[in-house]
C-alpha cells in the first residue's frame, strides 16, 4: 500500500537531514496555541537524532504576503520545540542564504536547527527550483514529514526532492497508510461522513467516494444544497445556488448511498443566541435557517456508524462553533468513538470537534492535513508524496 522509502530505509548517521515538517500552528503574542502538529513531528525528529543525524527543520507558517512578516516568524515554534524536547533548538533567521548556511554548517549530530518560515520567500509557492536547490545545499538527505502540505507543489515540499535523496517521515507514512487503506482496501461496510459548508469544495470527493464507500452521510451546510436540489424550500439557509445542478446529478447517480438529514435544527438568525427549533426535514419557514442536523438524524447516522468496518469523517454537521448548534457534530463524534470501526478523521473542524469532546483517544487516526486528506479522498496524487523515492 505504502510504496515509498522512509527514514528506516536509509543510513542517517553523521548526516545532515533537512526535514520538511508541518509547523503551521496558531501563534499569538509569541506563544504557540494548538501544538498537535508539533507533537506529531516528534517521532521522526527523535528517530533521526537517535540514529546520529543533525536535524534541520523547515516549514511554512500562515500566509505572509510577498516577504518576511514578524507575525509569521517560526521563532516561537522553535522555542516551544526546545521546551517539548528538553534540549536546545537553534534558530536561523532565514531558510536560505548566509544565516541558514552558517547555522547548518555549525550543526553537529544530535542537534536540531529550525529555519525561518519558507514562505518569507515568494518563490516558495511557485516551486522555484533555484530556491529549492539552495535549501537542498544545507543537507545530505531530505525527509518530507509534512502531510498537511503534501498536496502543494512548493519548493520545500516538492522542489527539494529533485536535489537530494528524498524519503518519508513517520507521520507522512502513517497518514498515507490510514487514508490510503481506508479508500483502497477498507474493512466493510465503509461509511463516509461529509459535512462543512459547501458542496463545491467536495464534488470530486463525493464522486470518488460514490465508487468506493457503501454509505455516505451528508450533514452541514452542504446538506442544505442537496435538500434544495430535491425541491425543498430552504428559506434563509446557506444554499449554494451554483451547485444545485451538480447536487441533482449526484443524487441521481448516488442512489441510496447518499443519506441526508431526516430532521434539522433551525435558527431565526445566524447567531449563537438565536431562537431555535427542531423540525422534520421539509420546507423551512420564511425567516428561519438550518444550522444543525437534528436528534433523529444523529440516531440514524449513529446506527450506520455502529455497524461500520471503516469510517472516514471530514467536515462538521452544523455550525458547531455555536454551542447550541454543535449537538449534531458531537453526536456523530460520540457514535464514532463508540464504534469498533477503523476511524479516520480529517479537516480542521471535525478534528476540533473530536478534541473538544474529549474523544480523540478513541479514534484510530486523526489526520493533521485538511486539504491533503480531502485530495486523497478525491483520489488525487499528492505532489509532495510523489516526489519521494520508491521502495
SERO-4910 file (N, C-alpha, C, O; in steps of 0.05 Angstrom, whole numbers):
BEGIN
 pado doro    nc1    nc2    nc3   cac1   cac2   cac3    cc1    cc2    cc3    oc1    oc2    oc3
  Unk    A     17    -24      0      0      0      0     18     25      0     14     43    -17
  Unk    A     37     26     19     54     50     21     81     42      8     96     26     19
  Unk    A     87     53    -16    109     43    -31    133     62    -32    150     60    -50
  Unk    A    134     81    -13    156    100    -12    177     92      9    170     80     29
  Unk    A    202     99      4    223     95     24    217    114     48    207    136     45
  Unk    A    224    104     72    221    121     96    249    124    108    269    113     99
  Unk    A    250    138    131    275    142    144    287    116    155    311    114    161
  Unk    A    270     95    157    281     68    165    299     56    143    316     39    149
  Unk    A    294     65    118    308     52     95    335     65     88    347     57     69
  Unk    A    343     85    103    368     99     96    386    102    121    377    101    143
  Unk    A    412    105    115    431    109    137    435    139    142    443    154    123
  Unk    A    428    149    165    429    178    170    452    185    189    456    209    195
  Unk    A    468    166    197    490    171    216    509    192    206    520    190    184
  Unk    A    514    213    223    532    235    216    523    251    192    539    266    181
  Unk    A    498    248    183    488    263    160    472    287    170    460    286    191
  Unk    A    471    307    153    453    330    158    427    324    143    427    319    119
  Unk    A    405    324    158    379    316    146    360    340    147    354    351    168
  Unk    A    351    348    123    331    370    121    303    358    122    296    342    105
  Unk    A    288    364    143    261    353    146    240    375    142    240    395    155
  Unk    A    223    370    122    200    388    118    178    379    137    166    358    134
  Unk    A    174    396    158    153    389    178    129    408    173    131    427    157
  Unk    A    107    402    186     84    420    184     81    434    211     66    425    229
  Unk    A     95    456    214     94    472    238     76    497    234     79    517    247
  Unk    A     56    494    216     37    515    211     16    514    233     -6    505    229
  Unk    A     24    524    256      7    523    280     -1    551    289     13    571    282
  Unk    A    -23    554    303    -31    581    312    -11    593    332     -5    580    352
  Unk    A     -2    617    327     15    631    347      3    658    352     -7    671    334
  Unk    A      5    667    377     -5    693    385     13    705    406     19    692    426
  Unk    A     21    730    402     39    743    421     63    725    428     72    724    451
  Unk    A     74    713    407     99    696    412     94    670    426    113    658    436
  Unk    A     68    662    429     62    637    442     48    618    423     31    627    406
  Unk    A     54    592    425     41    572    408     14    564    420     12    559    444
  Unk    A     -7    562    402    -33    553    411    -34    522    410    -20    509    425
  Unk    A    -50    512    392    -53    483    389    -26    470    379    -17    478    357
  Unk    A    -15    452    394     11    441    387     10    413    375     31    400    373
  Unk    A    -14    405    365    -17    378    354      3    372    333     16    350    333
  Unk    A      7    391    314     25    385    292     54    384    300     70    369    288
  Unk    A     62    399    321     89    398    331     94    371    344    115    358    338
  Unk    A     76    362    360     78    336    373     79    313    353     93    293    356
  Unk    A     63    317    331     62    296    311     88    292    297     94    270    285
  Unk    A    105    312    297    131    311    283    153    298    301    175    291    291
  Unk    A    148    296    327    169    287    346    180    259    340    205    256    342
  Unk    A    163    239    334    175    213    329    197    212    307    217    199    310
  Unk    A    192    227    285    211    229    263    237    243    272    259    233    267
  Unk    A    233    266    286    257    281    295    273    264    314    298    263    312
  Unk    A    260    251    333    274    235    354    289    212    342    311    206    349
  Unk    A    276    199    322    289    176    309    315    185    295    335    171    297
  Unk    A    313    207    281    337    217    267    359    224    287    383    217    282
  Unk    A    352    237    309    373    244    329    385    218    341    409    216    345
  Unk    A    367    199    348    377    174    360    395    158    341    412    143    350
  Unk    A    392    163    315    409    149    295    432    166    285    443    161    264
  Unk    A    439    187    301    464    202    295    462    224    274    483    233    264
  Unk    A    438    233    268    436    255    248    436    282    261    430    285    285
  Unk    A    443    302    245    439    331    252    413    339    237    411    335    213
  Unk    A    393    349    252    367    353    241    361    383    235    362    399    254
  Unk    A    355    389    210    348    416    202    318    416    194    310    402    176
  Unk    A    302    432    208    273    432    204    264    456    188    273    478    194
  Unk    A    247    452    168    236    475    153    206    472    151    196    450    149
  Unk    A    192    495    151    163    495    149    154    522    140    169    542    140
  Unk    A    128    523    132    115    550    128     99    555    153     93    537    169
  Unk    A     90    580    156     72    587    177     54    610    167     64    632    161
  Unk    A     28    605    166     10    627    157     13    634    128     24    619    112
  Unk    A      4    658    122      5    668     94     17    695     92      4    715     86
  Unk    A     43    697     97     56    723     94     54    732     65     56    716     47
  Unk    A     51    758     61     48    768     33     74    780     24     83    801     33
  Unk    A     87    766      5    109    778    -10    135    783      4    153    796     -6
  Unk    A    139    772     29    164    775     42    162    770     72    141    763     82
  Unk    A    184    774     87    184    770    116    163    787    130    159    810    123
  Unk    A    150    774    150    130    788    166    133    777    194    128    753    199
  Unk    A    140    794    213    145    785    241    122    769    254    126    754    272
  Unk    A     98    774    244     75    759    255     76    730    249     64    713    263
  Unk    A     91    723    228     92    695    220    120    682    224    127    663    210
  Unk    A    135    692    243    161    680    248    158    653    261    140    649    277
  Unk    A    177    635    255    176    608    268    192    608    294    195    587    307
  Unk    A    203    631    302    219    631    327    204    620    351    215    604    366
  Unk    A    179    629    356    164    618    379    161    587    378    160    574    398
  Unk    A    158    577    353    155    549    349    181    534    356    181    513    369
  Unk    A    204    546    348    230    534    355    233    534    385    243    514    396
  Unk    A    226    556    399    228    557    428    210    536    441    218    523    461
  Unk    A    186    533    430    167    513    441    177    485    438    175    468    455
  Unk    A    189    480    414    200    453    409    223    447    428    225    424    438
  Unk    A    239    467    434    261    463    454    250    455    481    260    437    495
  Unk    A    227    468    489    214    460    515    204    431    514    209    416    532
  Unk    A    190    424    491    179    398    489    201    376    490    197    355    502
  Unk    A    224    382    477    245    362    474    264    363    498    280    344    502
  Unk    A    262    384    514    281    387    536    310    389    528    328    380    541
  Unk    A    314    403    505    342    407    495    343    432    478    322    440    467
  Unk    A    366    445    475    367    469    459    360    464    430    366    443    418
  Unk    A    346    483    417    340    482    389    349    509    377    341    530    385
  Unk    A    367    506    357    378    531    345    358    542    325    340    528    316
  Unk    A    360    568    319    342    581    300    358    598    281    375    613    289
  Unk    A    352    595    255    365    611    234    344    631    223    321    624    218
  Unk    A    352    656    220    333    677    213    326    678    183    314    698    174
  Unk    A    333    657    169    325    654    141    326    624    135    338    609    150
  Unk    A    313    616    113    314    587    106    335    582     85    341    558     79
  Unk    A    347    603     73    369    601     54    388    624     59    382    641     76
  Unk    A    410    625     45    428    648     48    447    645     71    447    624     85
  Unk    A    463    666     77    485    664     97    476    655    124    489    639    137
  Unk    A    453    665    134    444    658    161    438    628    163    446    615    182
  Unk    A    424    617    143    418    589    143    443    572    139    447    551    152
  Unk    A    460    581    120    484    566    114    503    563    138    513    541    143
  Unk    A    508    586    152    527    584    175    515    567    198    529    553    211
  Unk    A    488    570    202    476    554    224    476    524    217    481    508    234
  Unk    A    471    518    191    472    489    183    500    478    185    504    455    193
  Unk    A    519    494    177    547    485    177    556    479    206    571    460    210
  Unk    A    547    495    225    556    492    253    541    469    267    550    461    289
  Unk    A    520    458    255    504    438    268    518    411    270    529    401    250
  Unk    A    518    399    293    531    373    298    510    351    301    487    357    307
  Unk    A    518    326    296    499    304    301    486    306    329    500    312    348
  Unk    A    460    300    330    446    302    355    434    329    361    420    333    381
  Unk    A    440    349    343    430    376    347    407    382    328    404    370    307
  Unk    A    391    402    336    367    409    320    368    439    313    375    456    329
  Unk    A    361    445    288    360    473    278    333    477    264    324    460    248
  Unk    A    320    499    271    295    507    257    301    531    239    313    550    248
  Unk    A    294    528    213    298    550    194    273    569    195    251    560    202
  Unk    A    277    594    188    255    613    187    235    605    165    242    591    146
  Unk    A    210    614    168    188    610    150    195    609    120    205    629    109
  Unk    A    190    586    107    197    584     79    181    604     61    191    611     40
  Unk    A    157    611     71    141    629     54    149    659     57    136    676     45
  Unk    A    171    664     72    182    691     71    195    696     44    203    719     38
  Unk    A    198    675     28    207    677      0    183    672    -18    174    649    -19
  Unk    A    174    692    -33    151    688    -51    155    665    -71    136    653    -80
  Unk    A    180    659    -77    186    637    -96    178    610    -86    173    592   -102
  Unk    A    176    607    -59    168    581    -47    143    570    -60    142    546    -67
  Unk    A    122    586    -61     96    576    -71     95    572   -101     77    561   -112
  Unk    A    116    582   -115    118    578   -144    135    553   -150    140    547   -173
  Unk    A    143    539   -129    160    515   -132    185    523   -148    193    508   -166
  Unk    A    197    545   -140    221    555   -154    245    536   -148    252    532   -125
  Unk    A    256    525   -169    277    505   -165    303    517   -156    320    503   -144
  Unk    A    308    542   -161    332    555   -151    331    557   -121    350    552   -107
  Unk    A    307    565   -110    304    566    -81    306    538    -69    319    534    -48
  Unk    A    294    518    -83    296    491    -73    325    481    -72    332    467    -53
  Unk    A    340    488    -92    368    479    -93    384    491    -70    402    478    -59
  Unk    A    378    517    -64    392    530    -41    385    516    -15    403    512      2
  Unk    A    360    509    -11    352    494     13    366    467     14    376    459     35
  Unk    A    366    454     -9    378    427    -10    408    428     -3    419    409      8
  Unk    A    421    450    -10    450    452     -6    458    452     24    481    449     31
  Unk    A    438    455     42    443    456     71    446    427     82    456    424    104
  Unk    A    438    407     67    436    380     78    446    358     59    452    363     36
  Unk    A    446    333     69    454    310     53    430    293     45    430    279     25
  Unk    A    409    295     61    385    279     57    360    296     61    361    315     78
  Unk    A    338    290     47    313    305     51    292    286     61    288    264     50
  Unk    A    277    294     81    255    278     91    230    296     91    230    318    101
  Unk    A    208    286     78    183    300     79    165    287    100    156    264     96
  Unk    A    159    302    121    141    292    142    117    311    145    102    309    164
  Unk    A    113    328    124     92    348    126     68    340    109     64    350     87
  Unk    A     53    320    119     29    311    104     10    334     98     -1    336     76
  Unk    A      7    353    118    -11    375    114     -5    394     91    -21    410     83
  Unk    A     20    391     81     28    408     58     35    391     33     44    401     13
  Unk    A     30    365     35     38    347     13     22    351    -12     30    342    -34
  Unk    A     -1    364    -10    -18    368    -34     -9    393    -49    -21    400    -70
  Unk    A     11    407    -39     21    431    -53     49    425    -64     66    414    -51
  Unk    A     53    433    -90     80    430   -101     95    456    -97     94    474   -114
  Unk    A    108    458    -74    124    482    -68    154    475    -67    161    451    -68
  Unk    A    171    495    -66    200    490    -66    208    471    -43    224    453    -47
  Unk    A    196    475    -19    205    459      4    190    433      7    198    416     22
  Unk    A    169    429     -9    153    403     -7    158    385    -31    157    360    -28
  Unk    A    165    396    -54    168    380    -78    195    386    -91    210    368   -100
  Unk    A    202    412    -93    226    420   -107    252    408    -95    269    399   -111
  Unk    A    255    409    -69    279    399    -56    285    370    -63    308    361    -64
  Unk    A    263    354    -67    266    326    -72    281    320    -99    290    298   -103
  Unk    A    284    341   -116    299    337   -141    329    338   -136    344    330   -154
  Unk    A    337    348   -113    366    353   -109    379    335    -87    403    335    -84
  Unk    A    362    321    -72    373    304    -50    359    277    -50    336    275    -60
  Unk    A    372    256    -39    357    232    -34    333    239    -16    336    251      5
  Unk    A    308    231    -25    284    241    -11    267    218     -2    259    200    -18
  Unk    A    261    217     24    245    196     36    223    207     54    223    231     60
  Unk    A    204    190     63    182    199     80    190    196    109    205    179    117
  Unk    A    178    214    126    180    211    155    157    194    165    140    185    149
  Unk    A    156    188    191    136    170    202    108    181    201     89    166    197
  Unk    A    105    208    204     78    219    203     66    216    175     43    209    171
  Unk    A     82    223    155     74    220    127     66    191    122     45    186    110
  Unk    A     82    172    131     76    144    126     50    136    140     33    122    128
  Unk    A     46    145    164     22    138    180     -3    149    166    -24    135    163
  Unk    A     -2    174    158    -25    187    145    -33    172    119    -56    166    115
  Unk    A    -12    167    103    -18    154     77    -29    126     81    -47    117     67
  Unk    A    -17    112    101    -27     84    106    -56     84    115    -72     69    104
  Unk    A    -63    101    134    -90    101    144   -110    111    122   -130     97    117
  Unk    A   -104    133    109   -122    144     89   -123    126     65   -144    121     53
  Unk    A   -100    117     56    -98    100     32   -113     74     36   -127     65     19
  Unk    A   -109     62     59   -122     36     66   -153     41     67   -168     25     56
  Unk    A   -161     63     79   -190     68     82   -203     70     54   -226     61     50
  Unk    A   -188     82     35   -200     86      9   -197     62    -10   -216     54    -24
  Unk    A   -173     50     -9   -168     29    -29   -174      1    -19   -181    -17    -36
  Unk    A   -173     -4      7   -178    -31     16   -192    -31     43   -181    -41     63
  Unk    A   -216    -18     45   -228    -14     71   -241    -39     81   -249    -57     66
  Unk    A   -241    -41    108   -258    -62    121   -287    -52    117   -293    -29    123
  Unk    A   -304    -69    108   -331    -61    101   -351    -68    124   -345    -86    140
  Unk    A   -374    -54    125   -382    -32    108   -365     -7    112   -356     -1    134
  Unk    A   -360      7     90   -344     32     90   -364     56     90   -378     60     71
  Unk    A   -364     71    112   -382     94    115   -365    120    114   -346    123    128
  Unk    A   -373    138     96   -360    164     95   -380    185    106   -403    184    100
  Unk    A   -370    203    123   -386    224    134   -375    251    123   -352    257    128
  Unk    A   -391    266    109   -382    291     98   -399    314    108   -424    313    107
  Unk    A   -386    335    117   -401    359    126   -386    384    116   -372    383     96
  Unk    A   -390    405    130   -378    431    122   -398    447    105   -421    438    100
  Unk    A   -390    470     98   -408    490     86   -416    483     57   -439    486     50
  Unk    A   -396    475     41   -401    476     12   -398    449     -1   -380    433      5
  Unk    A   -415    444    -20   -412    420    -38   -389    425    -57   -374    406    -64
  Unk    A   -386    450    -67   -367    456    -88   -339    447    -80   -323    440    -97
  Unk    A   -332    449    -54   -305    441    -44   -302    411    -46   -279    401    -46
  Unk    A   -325    396    -47   -322    367    -43   -335    351    -66   -341    327    -62
  Unk    A   -340    364    -89   -353    349   -111   -335    325   -119   -345    302   -122
  Unk    A   -309    330   -122   -291    308   -130   -290    286   -109   -289    262   -116
  Unk    A   -291    294    -84   -291    275    -62   -316    257    -63   -314    233    -61
  Unk    A   -339    270    -66   -364    255    -67   -364    236    -90   -372    212    -88
  Unk    A   -356    245   -114   -356    228   -138   -338    204   -133   -345    181   -140
  Unk    A   -314    209   -122   -295    186   -117   -307    167    -96   -306    143   -100
  Unk    A   -318    178    -75   -328    161    -53   -353    145    -62   -358    124    -51
  Unk    A   -368    156    -81   -391    141    -90   -382    114   -103   -398     95   -104
  Unk    A   -358    113   -113   -347     89   -125   -334     71   -104   -329     47   -110
  Unk    A   -329     81    -80   -313     66    -60   -329     59    -35   -327     37    -25
  Unk    A   -346     79    -26   -359     75      0   -385     60     -3   -397     59    -25
  Unk    A   -395     48     19   -421     35     18   -443     55     25   -465     53     15
  Unk    A   -436     74     42   -456     94     51   -441    121     54   -419    122     64
  Unk    A   -455    143     46   -444    170     51   -465    186     66   -487    190     57
  Unk    A   -457    195     90   -475    211    107   -468    240    103   -445    248    105
  Unk    A   -489    256     96   -484    284     89   -497    302    111   -521    300    116
  Unk    A   -481    320    122   -491    340    141   -479    367    135   -468    371    114
  Unk    A   -482    385    154   -471    412    150   -485    428    128   -507    419    118
  Unk    A   -474    450    120   -486    467    100   -490    453     74   -509    459     59
  Unk    A   -472    434     68   -474    421     42   -501    405     39   -511    401     17
  Unk    A   -511    395     62   -537    380     62   -559    399     52   -578    390     38
  Unk    A   -558    425     59   -579    444     51   -581    445     20   -603    445      9
  Unk    A   -557    445      8   -557    447    -22   -570    422    -34   -584    423    -54
  Unk    A   -564    398    -23   -576    374    -33   -607    375    -28   -622    367    -46
  Unk    A   -615    385     -5   -644    386      1   -658    406    -18   -680    401    -28
  Unk    A   -644    428    -24   -656    448    -43   -657    435    -70   -676    441    -85
  Unk    A   -638    418    -77   -638    405   -104   -661    385   -106   -670    379   -128
  Unk    A   -671    376    -83   -694    358    -83   -720    374    -84   -742    363    -84
  Unk    A   -718    401    -85   -741    418    -88   -753    428    -62   -775    440    -62
  Unk    A   -738    424    -39   -748    434    -14   -741    464    -11   -720    473    -19
  Unk    A   -759    479      1   -754    508      6   -735    510     31   -742    498     52
  Unk    A   -713    524     28   -693    525     50   -692    553     63   -675    557     80
  Unk    A   -711    571     55   -712    598     67   -685    611     68   -671    614     48
  Unk    A   -676    619     93   -651    634     96   -626    615     99   -605    625    105
  Unk    A   -630    589     96   -607    571     99   -586    576     79   -591    586     57
  Unk    A   -561    568     86   -539    570     66   -544    550     44   -544    526     50
  Unk    A   -548    559     20   -551    541     -3   -533    551    -25   -533    575    -31
  Unk    A   -518    533    -38   -500    541    -60   -516    540    -86   -519    518    -98
  Unk    A   -526    563    -95   -542    563   -119   -527    551   -143   -539    536   -159
  Unk    A   -501    557   -145   -485    548   -167   -480    518   -168   -471    507   -188
  Unk    A   -487    505   -145   -481    476   -144   -506    459   -145   -505    434   -141
  Unk    A   -529    472   -149   -554    457   -149   -556    435   -170   -565    412   -165
  Unk    A   -547    442   -195   -547    422   -216   -529    398   -209   -537    375   -213
  Unk    A   -505    404   -199   -487    383   -191   -499    365   -170   -497    341   -171
  Unk    A   -512    378   -150   -525    363   -128   -546    344   -140   -549    321   -131
  Unk    A   -562    354   -160   -582    337   -172   -569    313   -185   -579    290   -183
  Unk    A   -547    318   -200   -533    295   -213   -523    275   -193   -525    251   -197
  Unk    A   -511    285   -171   -500    267   -151   -522    251   -138   -519    227   -132
  Unk    A   -545    264   -133   -568    249   -121   -578    227   -140   -585    205   -132
  Unk    A   -578    234   -166   -587    214   -186   -567    191   -188   -576    168   -190
  Unk    A   -541    197   -188   -521    175   -191   -516    161   -165   -508    138   -164
  Unk    A   -520    175   -142   -513    164   -116   -534    145   -105   -529    128    -88
  Unk    A   -558    147   -116   -580    129   -108   -583    128    -78   -584    149    -65
  Unk    A   -584    103    -68   -589    100    -39   -564    102    -22   -565     97      2
  Unk    A   -541    108    -35   -516    110    -19   -515    136     -3   -504    138     19
  Unk    A   -528    157    -14   -527    184     -1   -549    186     19   -573    184     12
  Unk    A   -542    191     44   -562    195     65   -562    224     74   -542    235     83
  Unk    A   -586    236     72   -589    264     80   -603    266    107   -615    246    116
  Unk    A   -602    289    121   -615    291    147   -645    286    145   -658    294    126
  Unk    A   -656    273    167   -685    268    168   -699    289    186   -723    292    185
  Unk    A   -683    303    202   -694    326    216   -672    347    219   -648    341    215
  Unk    A   -679    371    226   -659    392    227   -666    413    249   -689    417    257
  Unk    A   -644    425    258   -647    446    279   -646    473    264   -626    480    251
  Unk    A   -667    489    268   -669    515    255   -663    537    274   -666    535    298
  Unk    A   -654    560    263   -650    584    279   -663    607    265   -665    608    240
  Unk    A   -671    627    281   -684    651    268   -664    672    260   -671    691    246
  Unk    A   -639    668    267   -617    684    256   -591    670    259   -589    650    274
  Unk    A   -570    679    245   -544    667    247   -529    678    271   -514    698    269
  Unk    A   -534    666    295   -524    677    319   -524    656    341   -542    639    341
  Unk    A   -504    656    358   -501    636    379   -526    636    397   -533    615    408
  Unk    A   -538    660    401   -561    662    419   -588    661    405   -608    669    416
  Unk    A   -588    652    380   -613    652    364   -634    635    377   -628    616    391
  Unk    A   -660    641    371   -682    623    378   -678    598    360   -669    600    337
  Unk    A   -684    574    372   -680    550    355   -704    532    358   -719    533    378
  Unk    A   -709    515    338   -729    494    339   -721    471    322   -707    475    301
  Unk    A   -730    447    329   -723    423    314   -748    414    299   -770    412    310
  Unk    A   -744    410    273   -767    402    256   -759    379    238   -735    375    232
  Unk    A   -779    362    229   -772    342    209   -762    356    183   -770    378    177
  Unk    A   -745    342    169   -735    354    144   -758    360    125   -775    342    120
  Unk    A   -759    384    115   -781    392     97   -777    421     90   -754    431     91
  Unk    A   -798    435     84   -795    463     77   -789    480    102   -804    478    122
  Unk    A   -768    496    100   -760    514    122   -778    539    121   -779    552    100
  Unk    A   -791    546    144   -808    570    143   -792    596    138   -768    597    145
  Unk    A   -804    615    126   -791    641    120   -779    652    145   -791    651    167
  Unk    A   -755    664    142   -742    677    165   -725    658    182   -712    666    201
  Unk    A   -726    632    175   -710    612    190   -688    600    172   -689    602    148
  Unk    A   -669    588    186   -647    575    171   -638    550    186   -641    548    210
  Unk    A   -627    530    171   -617    506    183   -589    511    193   -572    520    178
  Unk    A   -584    504    219   -557    507    230   -545    481    241   -522    481    249
  Unk    A   -561    460    241   -550    434    251   -569    411    242   -592    416    234
  Unk    A   -558    387    243   -575    363    239   -590    358    266   -580    365    287
  Unk    A   -614    346    264   -630    341    288   -624    314    301   -608    298    291
  Unk    A   -636    309    325   -630    285    340   -637    259    326   -624    239    330
  Unk    A   -659    259    310   -666    234    295   -645    228    274   -638    204    270
  Unk    A   -634    249    262   -612    245    242   -588    233    256   -575    215    246
  Unk    A   -581    245    280   -558    234    295   -562    205    301   -544    189    299
  Unk    A   -587    198    308   -594    169    315   -590    152    290   -578    131    291
  Unk    A   -601    161    267   -599    145    242   -570    142    234   -561    120    228
  Unk    A   -555    165    234   -527    164    226   -511    146    246   -494    130    237
  Unk    A   -518    148    272   -503    132    292   -506    102    287   -487     87    291
  Unk    A   -530     94    279   -534     65    274   -517     55    251   -506     33    252
  Unk    A   -515     72    230   -498     65    207   -468     64    215   -453     47    205
  Unk    A   -460     83    232   -432     84    241   -426     60    259   -404     48    257
  Unk    A   -445     52    275   -442     30    294   -436      4    280   -420    -12    289
  Unk    A   -449      0    256   -445    -25    242   -422    -24    222   -418    -43    207
  Unk    A   -407     -2    221   -387      1    200   -361    -13    207   -355    -19    230
  Unk    A   -346    -20    185   -319    -31    189   -298     -9    186   -277    -10    200
  Unk    A   -304     11    169   -286     34    165   -303     59    164   -324     60    151
  Unk    A   -294     80    178   -308    106    176   -288    128    171   -268    130    185
  Unk    A   -293    144    151   -277    168    146   -295    193    149   -317    194    137
  Unk    A   -286    212    165   -303    235    170   -288    261    164   -265    265    173
  Unk    A   -301    278    148   -289    304    141   -311    325    141   -328    325    123
  Unk    A   -310    344    160   -329    366    160   -351    364    181   -362    342    185
  Unk    A   -357    386    195   -377    386    217   -405    383    206   -411    388    183
  Unk    A   -424    375    224   -452    371    217   -469    396    219   -491    397    209
  Unk    A   -458    417    231   -473    442    235   -454    464    242   -429    462    239
  Unk    A   -465    487    251   -448    510    258   -438    504    287   -448    515    306
  Unk    A   -418    486    288   -412    476    315   -396    496    333   -392    490    356
  Unk    A   -388    519    321   -376    539    338   -397    553    356   -390    566    376
  Unk    A   -422    550    350   -444    559    367   -453    534    384   -464    515    372
  Unk    A   -449    534    410   -454    510    427   -482    499    422   -486    474    422
  Unk    A   -502    516    418   -530    506    415   -533    490    388   -551    474    386
  Unk    A   -515    495    369   -517    482    343   -493    463    339   -485    458    316
  Unk    A   -483    453    361   -460    434    360   -468    406    366   -452    387    363
  Unk    A   -493    402    374   -502    376    383   -499    354    362   -492    332    367
  Unk    A   -506    362    337   -504    342    315   -476    332    311   -471    308    308
  Unk    A   -457    351    311   -429    344    307   -419    327    330   -405    307    326
  Unk    A   -426    335    355   -417    320    378   -430    292    379   -417    273    387
  Unk    A   -455    291    370   -469    265    369   -455    245    350   -451    222    357
  Unk    A   -446    255    327   -432    239    308   -404    231    319   -395    208    316
  Unk    A   -391    250    333   -365    244    346   -368    222    366   -351    204    367
  Unk    A   -389    223    382   -394    202    403   -398    175    390   -388    154    399
  Unk    A   -414    174    369   -420    149    355   -394    137    343   -390    113    345
  Unk    A   -378    155    333   -353    146    321   -334    135    342   -321    114    338
  Unk    A   -333    148    365   -315    140    387   -324    113    398   -308     97    407
  Unk    A   -351    108    398   -361     83    409   -359     60    389   -362     36    397
  Unk    A   -355     66    364   -356     45    343   -329     29    343   -308     38    351
  Unk    A   -332      4    334   -308    -14    332   -293     -9    305   -273    -22    300
  Unk    A   -304      8    288   -293     12    261   -265     25    262   -257     38    282
  Unk    A   -250     20    241   -225     36    236   -235     64    229   -248     68    209
  Unk    A   -227     84    246   -238    111    242   -216    130    235   -195    131    248
  Unk    A   -221    146    215   -202    167    206   -217    193    204   -237    196    190
  Unk    A   -207    213    219   -220    240    219   -200    260    208   -177    261    217
  Unk    A   -209    276    188   -192    296    176   -207    322    173   -232    322    173
  Unk    A   -193    344    170   -206    370    167   -208    384    194   -217    372    213
  Unk    A   -200    410    194   -197    425    219   -221    423    238   -218    419    262
  Unk    A   -246    428    227   -269    429    245   -277    402    257   -284    401    280
  Unk    A   -275    381    241   -282    355    252   -261    346    273   -268    335    293
  Unk    A   -236    353    267   -215    346    286   -219    362    312   -216    351    334
  Unk    A   -225    388    310   -230    405    333   -254    393    349   -253    393    374
  Unk    A   -275    384    336   -298    373    350   -291    348    365   -299    345    388
  Unk    A   -275    331    353   -266    306    367   -249    314    391   -252    302    413
  Unk    A   -231    333    388   -214    341    410   -230    354    433   -225    349    456
  Unk    A   -248    372    425   -264    386    445   -282    367    460   -289    371    484
  Unk    A   -291    345    447   -309    327    460   -294    307    478   -306    289    490
  Unk    A   -267    309    478   -250    292    495   -249    263    485   -244    245    501
  Unk    A   -255    259    459   -257    231    449   -234    224    430   -234    202    418
  Unk    A   -214    241    429   -192    237    409   -179    210    412   -171    198    392
  Unk    A   -175    201    437   -161    175    440   -177    151    432   -167    128    432
  Unk    A   -203    155    424   -219    133    415   -220    131    385   -234    114    373
  Unk    A   -205    148    371   -205    149    342   -180    136    332   -158    141    343
  Unk    A   -182    119    312   -158    104    302   -137    124    292   -113    121    298
  Unk    A   -145    143    276   -126    162    265   -138    190    261   -158    193    247
  Unk    A   -125    210    273   -134    238    268   -114    251    250    -90    254    256
  Unk    A   -123    259    226   -105    269    206    -96    298    212   -112    314    222
  Unk    A    -71    304    206    -61    331    210    -65    349    186    -57    372    186
  Unk    A    -76    337    164    -78    353    140   -107    354    129   -118    334    121
  Unk    A   -119    378    129   -146    381    119   -147    378     89   -159    360     78
  Unk    A   -133    397     75   -133    397     46   -121    372     34   -131    361     14
  Unk    A    -99    363     47    -86    339     36   -103    314     40   -104    297     22
  Unk    A   -117    312     62   -134    288     66   -158    289     47   -166    268     37
  Unk    A   -168    313     41   -190    315     21   -181    306     -6   -195    292    -20
  Unk    A   -156    315    -14   -146    308    -41   -142    277    -43   -146    266    -64
  Unk    A   -133    265    -20   -131    236    -21   -158    223    -24   -161    203    -39
  Unk    A   -178    233     -9   -205    222    -12   -216    225    -40   -233    210    -49
  Unk    A   -205    246    -54   -214    251    -81   -199    233   -101   -206    232   -125
  Unk    A   -179    219    -91   -163    201   -108   -141    215   -123   -131    205   -143
  Unk    A   -134    239   -115   -113    255   -129    -85    247   -119    -82    236    -97
  Unk    A    -65    251   -136    -37    246   -128    -26    271   -113    -30    293   -122
  Unk    A    -13    266    -90     -2    288    -75     27    293    -84     44    275    -82
  Unk    A     33    317    -95     60    322   -106     82    317    -86    104    307    -94
  Unk    A     78    325    -61     99    322    -41    106    293    -35    128    286    -28
  Unk    A     86    275    -39     90    247    -36    102    234    -61    121    218    -59
  Unk    A     91    242    -84    100    231   -109    131    235   -114    144    219   -127
  Unk    A    141    257   -103    169    264   -107    189    247    -92    213    248    -97
  Unk    A    179    232    -72    197    215    -55    205    190    -69    192    180    -88
  Unk    A    228    178    -60    238    154    -73    220    130    -67    210    126    -45
  Unk    A    216    114    -89    201     89    -85    218     68    -71    242     68    -73
  Unk    A    204     50    -57    218     28    -44    230     10    -65    243    -10    -58
***
